[in-house]
Amino acid sequence: MKHLSSFATITPDKPAYRMARSGEVMTYRQLDRISNQGAQAFRALGVEQGGNVALIFENRLDFLGLCWSGQRAGVFYTAISHHLKSAEIAYIVTDCEASVCIISDTYACLLPELQAACPDCRFFIAGKVDDPALDWNAFQAGMPAEPIADQAAGADLLYSSGTTGRPKGIVRKFTPQPVDTVIPALMTVLCETMAGMGPDTVLITPAPLYHAAPLRFAMMAVMFGGTALISEKFDAEETLALIERWGVTHGQFVPTHFVRLLKLPDDVRARYRHDSLRVVFHAAAPCPRDVKQAMIDWWGPILCEFYAGSEANGVTFSTSQDWLRFPGTVGKSLTGPIVIADEDGNELPAGQIGGVYFDSGVEFAYRNDPEKTAAAYLRPGCATFGDIGYLNDEGFLFLSDRKAYTIISGGVNIYPQETEDLLITHPAVADAAVFGVPNEEMGEEVKAVIQLEPGIAPNPETAREIIDWCRERLSNLKVPRSIDFRETLPRTPTGKLIKRSLRDEYWPKAS
């Protein structure tokens, strides 16, 4: 593993990044030059080591160049989802204390509102722009192409998707380290030890790069001298064609991608070869058991799952072989013991469900939110991402759901993930969300909101058929008492269900 600057000398004309649809390439030589110029530009704007910049881009090459500029300038770079509203973006720009924000010309329409909301931040547009004062590309191109004098390893400072509340960022303390340092260090373990990445790696990452795993894997592929294939937007059949065309060796997916791949007609799936694949990672959201089994049956036992968070205080890892022994597991911890604890902080034995804590000794803080930070800790060095689950006798972790979505009906805890995983396998169901809604007698009851497959009628008969189907396969407590239908369900582009926005519709607002 080396820094991109080394590969710019060793393999200067090799593609570091290739866009899947356009075929546009950025070689190691080009990436080295543009990231040097970007780092020089940050310094010219007064962004010193430990400073912060914000980036609002779709998947494209100049975004990756900017991330590498931050990486070699010792700068924290915060990639922000372009799907957010202006007020939500402004909150993150302000919260991360970005002094510079660079926006893709695709989203230049956001600029006036952001400038008004963030007066302490200087904004630029990357791409076509009429005002020379806003032209990032011109400003960057005028900078020297040599490394800055005080190179140091920068890192991403990313915000959660906000599926259970307002997006949260992680405080990272800046300590000058050599530019080839990987932050977080766990990425080295996953990519080198678990995935065997190297110069022959061809990685495909079809998810948005403003999320942690896609961005970090795309950058790690370059640290190993490989090539990352970047999808402008996920398309199931196109992904299969790309794997065959470019001899893809490694993939980074989310369960929603698997669901869409599996729903392709059999003749389409059989049309493309995938024998170049060695390791396929997935994370970000729980993968239904039937979906994962079907992917292993199709692509072979090359699926590797990890469970982690931006907090970087813990990670589990599961091979396909682990999962086939213990279906549903997200693996064993790579970072020290996992503690399962009840609401009072008492540690629970194997098999009992409680809050999942990593006792890794690593500490973190949520930016400007001491209450949320304190609530994450069981004790110093032992903290949770907010999920609940249990360990088996061999120390493998199984997740039940987010703590915030536990349904309490008649004093009994119900974890909706199991019901969601079952519903998504029904032939009429394209997507499903399960959560608790008010019930006068029981406190809460189980509600399902479903997106149907095209051509299926959203009527009471369909709802009854699905409920009866669930009743044959689940204990009565977990069966939805009612079903509502929607044209689409709110999900982040990485497949995380934004259940909060659905659930809130069914709960009376406090007066």
VENPE-V190916 format. One record per backbone hydrogen bond with DSSP energy under -0.5 kcal/mol. CO is the residue of the C=O (numbers start at 1). NH is the residue of the N-H. E is the energy in kcal/mol with one decimal. If there is no record, write none. Layout:
((CO,NH,E) (CO,NH,E))
This chain:
((3,6,-1.4) (3,7,-1.3) (4,8,-1.9) (5,9,-0.5) (6,9,-1.1) (6,10,-2.1) (7,11,-2.8) (11,14,-1.3) (12,29,-2.4) (14,28,-1.8) (16,228,-2.4) (17,26,-2.5) (18,230,-2.8) (19,23,-1.3) (24,19,-2.8) (26,16,-2.5) (26,17,-1.9) (27,31,-2.8) (28,32,-2.5) (29,33,-2.2) (30,34,-2.8) (31,35,-2.2) (32,36,-1.8) (33,37,-2.4) (34,38,-2.2) (35,39,-2.2) (36,40,-2.5) (37,41,-2.3) (38,42,-2.4) (39,43,-2.0) (40,44,-2.3) (41,45,-1.5) (42,47,-2.9) (43,46,-1.8) (46,48,-1.1) (48,51,-2.5) (51,76,-3.0) (52,99,-2.1) (52,100,-0.8) (53,78,-2.8) (54,102,-2.5) (55,57,-0.5) (55,80,-2.8) (56,104,-2.9) (58,60,-0.6) (60,63,-0.5) (60,64,-1.2) (61,65,-2.1) (62,66,-1.7) (63,67,-2.1) (64,68,-2.2) (65,69,-1.6) (66,70,-2.3) (67,71,-2.3) (68,72,-2.1) (69,73,-0.8) (70,75,-2.5) (71,74,-0.5) (71,154,-3.2) (72,152,-0.8) (74,50,-3.4) (75,77,-0.6) (75,155,-1.1) (76,53,-2.4) (76,78,-0.5) (77,79,-0.7) (77,157,-2.0) (78,55,-2.7) (81,84,-1.1) (85,89,-2.5) (86,90,-2.8) (87,91,-1.8) (88,92,-1.6) (89,93,-2.8) (90,94,-2.4) (91,95,-2.8) (92,96,-2.7) (93,98,-1.9) (94,97,-1.0) (99,122,-2.4) (100,54,-2.6) (101,124,-2.1) (102,56,-2.2) (103,126,-2.9) (104,107,-1.9) (105,108,-1.3) (107,110,-2.0) (108,111,-1.8) (110,114,-2.1) (111,115,-2.9) (112,116,-1.9) (113,117,-2.0) (114,118,-2.1) (118,121,-1.6) (122,101,-2.7) (124,103,-2.5) (125,127,-0.6) (125,136,-2.6) (125,137,-0.6) (126,105,-2.2) (130,132,-0.7) (131,134,-2.0) (132,135,-0.9) (134,125,-3.7) (134,136,-1.1) (135,139,-1.9) (136,140,-3.2) (137,141,-2.4) (138,142,-1.1) (140,143,-1.9) (148,151,-0.8) (152,74,-1.3) (152,154,-0.5) (155,77,-1.8) (158,170,-0.7) (163,500,-1.1) (168,160,-2.1) (169,367,-2.4) (171,365,-0.5) (177,153,-2.0) (178,181,-2.1) (181,183,-0.5) (184,187,-1.8) (185,188,-1.4) (185,189,-1.0) (186,190,-2.2) (187,191,-2.7) (188,192,-2.5) (188,193,-0.9) (189,193,-0.5) (189,194,-2.0) (190,195,-0.8) (191,197,-2.7) (192,196,-1.0) (198,201,-2.1) (201,227,-2.4) (202,249,-2.1) (202,250,-2.1) (203,229,-4.1) (204,252,-1.9) (205,231,-1.2) (208,211,-1.3) (211,215,-1.9) (212,216,-3.0) (213,217,-2.6) (214,218,-2.1) (215,219,-2.0) (216,220,-2.4) (217,221,-2.2) (218,222,-0.7) (219,223,-1.5) (220,224,-1.2) (221,226,-2.9) (222,225,-1.6) (223,2,-2.7) (227,203,-2.7) (227,229,-0.5) (228,18,-2.1) (228,230,-0.6) (229,205,-2.0) (229,231,-0.6) (230,20,-3.0) (235,239,-2.3) (236,240,-1.6) (237,241,-2.2) (238,242,-2.4) (239,243,-2.2) (240,244,-1.8) (241,245,-2.8) (242,246,-2.4) (243,247,-0.6) (243,248,-1.6) (249,278,-3.2) (249,279,-1.7) (250,204,-2.1) (251,281,-3.1) (252,206,-0.6) (253,283,-1.2) (254,257,-1.2) (254,258,-1.3) (255,259,-2.4) (256,260,-2.0) (257,261,-2.4) (258,262,-2.7) (259,263,-1.2) (261,264,-1.3) (265,268,-0.7) (265,269,-2.2) (266,270,-2.1) (268,271,-1.0) (269,272,-0.8) (274,277,-1.6) (279,251,-1.8) (279,281,-0.5) (280,304,-2.9) (281,253,-2.8) (282,306,-1.6) (283,255,-0.5) (283,285,-0.8) (286,288,-0.6) (288,292,-2.4) (289,293,-2.7) (290,294,-1.9) (291,295,-2.0) (292,296,-2.4) (293,297,-2.5) (294,298,-1.5) (295,299,-3.4) (296,300,-1.9) (300,302,-2.5) (300,303,-0.5) (302,280,-2.4) (304,282,-1.9) (305,318,-2.6) (307,316,-2.0) (309,312,-1.9) (314,309,-0.6) (315,334,-2.9) (316,307,-1.3) (317,332,-1.8) (318,305,-2.6) (319,323,-2.3) (320,324,-2.6) (321,325,-1.5) (322,326,-2.3) (326,329,-2.2) (331,397,-2.7) (332,317,-2.1) (337,359,-2.8) (339,341,-0.5) (339,357,-2.7) (340,348,-3.4) (341,355,-2.8) (342,345,-2.0) (346,342,-2.4) (349,352,-1.7) (354,389,-2.7) (355,341,-1.9) (355,357,-0.6) (356,385,-0.5) (357,339,-2.9) (357,359,-0.7) (358,360,-1.3) (358,383,-1.5) (359,337,-0.5) (365,171,-3.5) (366,369,-1.7) (369,373,-2.0) (370,374,-2.7) (371,375,-2.3) (372,376,-0.9) (373,376,-0.9) (374,377,-1.2) (376,384,-2.2) (379,378,-0.5) (379,382,-2.3) (381,361,-2.6) (382,378,-3.0) (382,379,-1.2) (383,358,-2.9) (386,403,-2.7) (387,356,-2.3) (388,400,-3.4) (388,401,-1.3) (389,354,-2.4) (390,398,-2.7) (391,351,-2.6) (392,395,-2.0) (396,392,-2.0) (397,330,-2.7) (397,331,-0.6) (398,390,-2.5) (400,417,-0.6) (401,388,-2.8) (402,405,-1.6) (403,406,-1.5) (407,409,-0.7) (407,414,-3.1) (408,410,-0.5) (409,412,-1.5) (412,409,-2.3) (414,407,-2.9) (414,416,-0.7) (415,418,-1.0) (416,420,-2.5) (417,421,-2.8) (418,422,-1.7) (419,423,-2.6) (420,424,-2.1) (422,425,-1.6) (423,426,-1.7) (426,429,-1.8) (428,430,-0.5) (428,453,-2.6) (431,451,-2.6) (433,449,-2.8) (435,447,-2.8) (437,445,-2.1) (439,443,-2.4) (442,410,-3.1) (442,444,-1.1) (443,439,-1.4) (445,437,-2.2) (446,481,-2.8) (446,482,-0.8) (447,435,-2.1) (448,484,-2.3) (449,433,-2.3) (450,452,-0.6) (450,486,-2.4) (451,430,-3.0) (451,431,-1.8) (453,456,-1.9) (457,459,-1.7) (459,463,-2.0) (460,464,-2.5) (461,465,-2.3) (462,466,-2.2) (463,467,-2.4) (464,468,-2.7) (465,469,-2.1) (466,470,-2.3) (467,471,-2.3) (468,472,-1.3) (470,473,-1.7) (470,474,-1.8) (475,478,-1.5) (475,479,-0.6) (476,479,-1.0) (482,448,-2.0) (484,450,-2.8) (489,491,-0.6) (490,498,-2.8) (492,495,-2.4) (496,492,-2.8) (497,499,-1.8) (498,501,-0.7) (498,502,-0.7) (499,502,-0.6) (499,503,-3.2) (500,504,-2.5) (502,505,-1.1) (503,506,-1.7) (504,507,-0.8))
